[in-house]
Amino acid sequence: MEEGASIGRRWEEMDIDILVRIFQSFDIFELTSGIAQVCSTWRLAACDPLLWRTLDLSMLKSNFIKIPLEPYVYVDGRSDKTLTKVLKIALNLSRGNIQKLIFHFNLYVSDDQLTYTAERCPRLKRLVMPAWNRIKKTGICRAIRMWEDLESLTMPSIANPPYLMEEISRNCKNFSELKIMGPCDTSFASTLVACLPTLKVLSLRCSTILKDALIIILDELPNLEVLNISHCLLIEVPPSPAPKKVLKEIDESILEKASRLREFLTCMDNSCVMCQRARSDEGLMRWYKYEEGLWKTDEVRSLAL
């Protein structure tokens, strides 16, 4: 070899373990950018299960406008194409190894996209749902039937979806954690009691909760260990014609009922920024107004993203 000549290595000769460690620092756009097409070694590394325990799509948001008719949003076609492309590449590379799936709450997923994802994530244990608008009852129920290992669900606001809780009850025997990003009334609390009596962890943070609903949860979910009502608007509904009122503190009867829990997380502090925001938004948080990613926060460690 001539003096000063360098020794070259081909892409396919790179150590796979090193490639996997490098790829672990990539976001979803970088992982699906075509790195698996460089050579067979890179594809093997790009399919490593270490990269695909979590599919984090929380960076993907839809470009949409609100419309007066159902589904009340119109999603730009380019948004749909981007999501479909990312899903196809990621789910192909993951080879069924995804256990945690995170959607942005402002990502408007279609039934077809959700079903396609569910079919290719049979081992899913944790789901952070996208916006509901384009997902129909048949779509979400079909997905839940494929996720028998599901243990944890975070979902954006919806009035009262008993069919979802019923489907989880029938199909997800290890289900134990639920986070609701929306109001909790007595009807919803009763649905939880009827369908998920073994629930262990529940977070209702930054939402509106009726006091009667909170009592139902504390009295009738005997296996509940952790309850988070931090920054919530706790509403008492007295007999008519008296108006509803927002409680400024948790009364002793509630505290006594909650004393059996391992953790009862609360915050109703006038000086707390999140409490102020929840009151300003009337218990239905407009997360788009605040810091990017703030919606991922939770005082319950296992539910924080």
C-alpha positions as CSV (number, residue, x, y, z in Angstrom):
1,M,0.0,0.0,0.0
2,E,1.4,3.4,-0.9
3,E,2.4,5.7,2.0
4,G,-0.3,8.0,3.0
5,A,-3.1,6.0,1.5
6,S,-6.2,5.6,3.7
7,I,-8.0,2.3,4.5
8,G,-11.6,2.6,3.4
9,R,-14.6,0.7,4.7
10,R,-17.9,0.1,3.0
11,W,-21.2,1.0,4.5
12,E,-22.2,-2.6,4.9
13,E,-19.1,-3.3,7.0
14,M,-20.1,-1.0,9.8
15,D,-20.8,-2.6,13.2
16,I,-24.6,-3.1,13.7
17,D,-24.5,-2.4,17.4
18,I,-22.9,1.0,16.7
19,L,-25.4,1.8,14.0
20,V,-28.3,0.9,16.4
21,R,-26.9,3.2,19.1
22,I,-26.6,6.0,16.5
23,F,-30.2,5.4,15.2
24,Q,-31.5,5.5,18.8
25,S,-30.8,9.2,18.8
26,F,-33.0,9.8,15.7
27,D,-36.5,11.0,15.7
28,I,-39.3,9.4,13.7
29,F,-38.7,11.6,10.7
30,E,-35.0,10.6,10.6
31,L,-35.8,6.9,11.2
32,T,-38.2,6.9,8.2
33,S,-36.1,9.1,5.9
34,G,-34.6,6.2,4.0
35,I,-31.8,5.0,6.2
36,A,-32.9,1.4,5.8
37,Q,-32.3,1.6,2.0
38,V,-28.6,2.5,2.3
39,C,-27.6,-1.2,2.4
40,S,-28.5,-4.5,4.0
41,T,-26.5,-3.8,7.2
42,W,-28.2,-0.5,7.7
43,R,-31.6,-2.1,7.1
44,L,-30.9,-4.8,9.7
45,A,-29.9,-2.1,12.2
46,A,-33.0,0.0,11.4
47,C,-35.2,-3.0,12.2
48,D,-33.6,-3.6,15.6
49,P,-36.3,-4.0,18.3
50,L,-34.5,-1.5,20.5
51,L,-35.5,1.3,18.1
52,W,-39.2,0.3,18.1
53,R,-40.4,-0.3,21.6
54,T,-42.0,3.1,21.3
55,L,-43.4,4.7,18.2
56,D,-43.6,8.4,19.1
57,L,-45.7,10.4,16.6
58,S,-46.2,13.3,19.0
59,M,-44.3,15.6,16.6
60,L,-46.9,15.0,13.9
61,K,-49.8,17.4,13.9
62,S,-52.5,17.8,11.2
63,N,-53.0,20.9,9.2
64,F,-56.8,21.4,9.5
65,I,-59.6,23.9,9.6
66,K,-62.8,23.5,11.5
67,I,-66.0,23.0,9.6
68,P,-69.7,23.1,10.7
69,L,-70.5,19.5,9.7
70,E,-69.3,16.1,11.0
71,P,-66.4,15.3,11.5
72,Y,-66.1,19.1,12.2
73,V,-62.6,19.3,10.8
74,Y,-61.2,19.3,7.3
75,V,-57.6,17.9,7.2
76,D,-55.2,19.0,4.5
77,G,-54.4,16.1,2.1
78,R,-50.7,16.6,2.6
79,S,-51.0,16.0,6.3
80,D,-52.7,12.7,5.6
81,K,-50.1,11.7,3.1
82,T,-47.3,12.5,5.5
83,L,-48.9,10.4,8.3
84,T,-49.6,7.5,6.0
85,K,-46.0,7.5,4.7
86,V,-44.5,7.6,8.1
87,L,-46.8,4.9,9.4
88,K,-46.1,2.5,6.5
89,I,-42.3,2.9,6.8
90,A,-42.2,2.8,10.6
91,L,-44.6,-0.2,11.0
92,N,-42.7,-2.1,8.3
93,L,-39.4,-1.6,10.1
94,S,-40.8,-2.3,13.6
95,R,-41.8,-5.8,12.7
96,G,-44.5,-5.9,15.3
97,N,-42.3,-4.9,18.2
98,I,-44.0,-1.6,19.2
99,Q,-45.3,-1.6,22.8
100,K,-46.0,2.1,23.2
101,L,-47.7,4.3,20.6
102,I,-48.0,8.0,21.1
103,F,-50.1,10.2,18.9
104,H,-50.4,14.0,19.2
105,F,-53.8,15.1,20.5
106,N,-54.1,17.4,17.4
107,L,-53.4,14.6,14.9
108,Y,-56.6,13.7,13.1
109,V,-56.2,10.0,12.3
110,S,-58.7,8.2,10.0
111,D,-60.2,4.8,10.7
112,D,-58.1,3.3,7.9
113,Q,-54.9,4.7,9.4
114,L,-55.8,3.5,12.9
115,T,-56.7,0.0,11.7
116,Y,-53.6,-0.3,9.6
117,T,-51.6,0.7,12.7
118,A,-53.4,-1.7,15.1
119,E,-52.9,-4.7,12.7
120,R,-49.1,-4.1,12.8
121,C,-48.8,-3.4,16.6
122,P,-50.2,-6.6,18.1
123,R,-48.1,-6.3,21.3
124,L,-49.2,-2.8,22.2
125,K,-49.3,-2.1,25.9
126,R,-49.7,1.7,26.1
127,L,-51.7,4.0,23.8
128,V,-51.8,7.8,23.7
129,M,-54.7,8.5,21.4
130,P,-55.1,11.2,18.8
131,A,-58.1,13.5,18.3
132,W,-61.4,11.6,18.0
133,N,-63.1,13.5,15.2
134,R,-62.3,11.1,12.3
135,I,-62.3,7.9,14.3
136,K,-65.7,6.1,14.3
137,K,-67.0,3.6,16.8
138,T,-66.3,0.7,14.5
139,G,-62.7,1.8,14.0
140,I,-61.6,2.2,17.6
141,C,-63.5,-0.9,18.7
142,R,-61.8,-3.0,16.0
143,A,-58.4,-1.6,17.1
144,I,-59.0,-2.4,20.7
145,R,-59.9,-6.0,19.8
146,M,-56.4,-6.4,18.3
147,W,-54.7,-4.9,21.4
148,E,-55.3,-7.7,24.0
149,D,-52.1,-6.7,25.8
150,L,-53.2,-3.1,26.3
151,E,-52.5,-1.8,29.9
152,S,-52.6,1.9,29.7
153,L,-54.7,4.5,27.7
154,T,-54.5,8.3,27.5
155,M,-57.3,9.8,25.6
156,P,-58.5,13.3,24.6
157,S,-61.8,14.7,25.6
158,I,-65.0,12.9,24.6
159,A,-68.5,13.2,26.1
160,N,-69.0,9.6,27.3
161,P,-67.8,6.6,25.2
162,P,-69.2,3.6,27.0
163,Y,-68.5,1.4,24.0
164,L,-64.8,2.1,24.3
165,M,-64.7,1.1,28.0
166,E,-66.8,-1.9,27.2
167,E,-64.5,-3.0,24.5
168,I,-61.5,-2.6,26.8
169,S,-63.3,-4.6,29.5
170,R,-63.9,-7.5,27.1
171,N,-60.5,-7.6,25.4
172,C,-57.8,-6.1,27.6
173,K,-57.5,-8.2,30.7
174,N,-54.3,-6.5,32.0
175,F,-55.7,-3.0,31.6
176,S,-54.9,-0.9,34.7
177,E,-54.1,2.8,33.8
178,L,-56.3,5.5,32.3
179,K,-55.8,9.2,31.7
180,I,-58.7,11.4,30.5
181,M,-58.0,14.8,29.0
182,G,-61.5,16.1,29.4
183,P,-64.5,16.5,31.7
184,C,-65.6,13.8,34.1
185,D,-69.3,13.7,35.0
186,T,-71.4,11.1,36.9
187,S,-72.3,9.3,33.7
188,F,-68.6,8.8,32.8
189,A,-67.7,7.8,36.4
190,S,-70.5,5.2,36.4
191,T,-69.2,3.8,33.1
192,L,-65.7,3.4,34.6
193,V,-67.2,1.6,37.6
194,A,-69.2,-0.7,35.4
195,C,-66.6,-1.5,32.8
196,L,-63.2,-1.1,34.6
197,P,-63.7,-2.2,38.2
198,T,-60.1,-3.3,38.5
199,L,-58.6,0.1,37.4
200,K,-55.6,0.9,39.5
201,V,-54.4,4.3,38.2
202,L,-56.6,7.2,37.0
203,S,-55.6,10.8,36.0
204,L,-58.1,13.5,35.4
205,R,-55.7,16.4,35.8
206,C,-56.6,19.8,34.3
207,S,-60.2,18.8,33.8
208,T,-63.6,19.5,35.2
209,I,-64.9,17.0,37.7
210,L,-68.3,16.9,39.3
211,K,-68.0,16.3,43.0
212,D,-70.6,13.5,42.8
213,A,-68.5,11.9,40.0
214,L,-65.4,12.0,42.3
215,I,-67.4,10.3,45.1
216,I,-68.5,7.5,42.7
217,I,-64.9,6.9,41.7
218,L,-63.6,6.9,45.3
219,D,-66.5,4.7,46.6
220,E,-66.9,2.2,43.7
221,L,-63.4,1.6,42.3
222,P,-62.1,-0.7,45.1
223,N,-58.8,-1.5,43.4
224,L,-57.9,2.1,42.6
225,E,-54.5,3.0,44.0
226,V,-53.5,6.3,42.4
227,L,-55.9,9.2,41.6
228,N,-54.7,12.5,40.1
229,I,-57.0,15.5,40.2
230,S,-54.3,18.2,40.2
231,H,-55.4,21.5,38.7
232,C,-59.0,20.4,38.2
233,L,-62.1,22.4,38.5
234,L,-64.1,20.5,41.2
235,I,-67.8,21.4,40.6
236,E,-70.6,20.9,43.1
237,V,-74.1,20.7,41.8
238,P,-76.6,21.6,44.5
239,P,-80.3,20.9,44.2
240,S,-82.1,23.1,41.7
241,P,-82.5,26.1,41.4
242,A,-79.2,26.8,43.1
243,P,-76.4,27.3,40.6
244,K,-73.3,25.1,40.2
245,K,-70.3,26.3,42.1
246,V,-66.5,25.7,41.8
247,L,-65.1,24.4,45.1
248,K,-62.0,26.2,46.4
249,E,-60.8,23.3,48.5
250,I,-61.5,19.6,48.9
251,D,-63.7,18.9,51.9
252,E,-63.0,16.4,54.6
253,S,-65.5,13.8,53.4
254,I,-63.5,13.5,50.1
255,L,-60.2,13.4,51.9
256,E,-61.4,10.7,54.1
257,K,-62.6,8.6,51.2
258,A,-59.3,9.2,49.4
259,S,-57.2,8.2,52.5
260,R,-57.3,4.5,51.4
261,L,-55.4,5.4,48.2
262,R,-51.6,5.0,47.9
263,E,-51.5,8.4,46.1
264,F,-54.1,11.1,46.0
265,L,-52.6,13.9,43.9
266,T,-54.3,17.3,44.2
267,C,-53.6,21.0,43.5
268,M,-56.1,23.8,43.9
269,D,-53.7,26.6,44.5
270,N,-54.6,30.1,43.3
271,S,-50.9,30.8,42.8
272,C,-50.4,27.7,40.6
273,V,-49.9,28.5,36.9
274,M,-51.6,25.3,35.8
275,C,-54.6,25.9,38.1
276,Q,-54.9,29.4,36.7
277,R,-54.9,28.1,33.2
278,A,-57.4,25.4,33.9
279,R,-59.8,28.0,35.4
280,S,-59.2,30.3,32.4
281,D,-60.0,27.5,30.0
282,E,-63.0,26.4,32.2
283,G,-61.7,22.9,32.7
284,L,-61.3,22.1,29.0
285,M,-57.6,22.8,28.3
286,R,-56.7,24.6,25.1
287,W,-53.2,23.1,25.0
288,Y,-52.3,24.7,21.7
289,K,-52.1,28.1,23.6
290,Y,-49.3,26.9,25.8
291,E,-45.8,25.5,25.7
292,E,-45.2,22.8,23.1
293,G,-45.4,19.4,24.8
294,L,-47.0,20.7,28.0
295,W,-49.9,18.3,27.4
296,K,-47.5,15.4,27.9
297,T,-47.0,16.3,31.6
298,D,-48.5,14.3,34.4
299,E,-47.9,14.1,38.1
300,V,-48.3,10.3,37.9
301,R,-44.9,9.2,36.7
302,S,-46.1,6.2,34.7
303,L,-48.5,8.4,32.7
304,A,-46.0,11.2,31.9
305,L,-44.5,11.2,28.4
